Amino acid sequence: MMHLPLGLPGWQELAPIAILLLIFFGARKLPELARAMGTSITQFKKGLKEDGSEGPRNIDGGDPPKGE
């Protein structure tokens, strides 16, 4: 018996989820949903990369106060 790390679903968990997705959204809508998810993940990663390269910022977007 092969043990996978916790948190990774196997085919037994993925099959019912896939069937439910087909029932709720239909076969025509699933590619659009997958494309939208991929686009949002790409934009999220790009936003994290751009935000992290500028250094620390305040919540309002201004520069942090200088040391006294």
Secondary structure, 3 states (H helix, E strand, C coil): CCCCCCCCCCHHHHHHHHHHHHHHHHHHHHHHHHHHHHHHHHHHHHHHHHHHHCCCCCCCCCCCCCCC
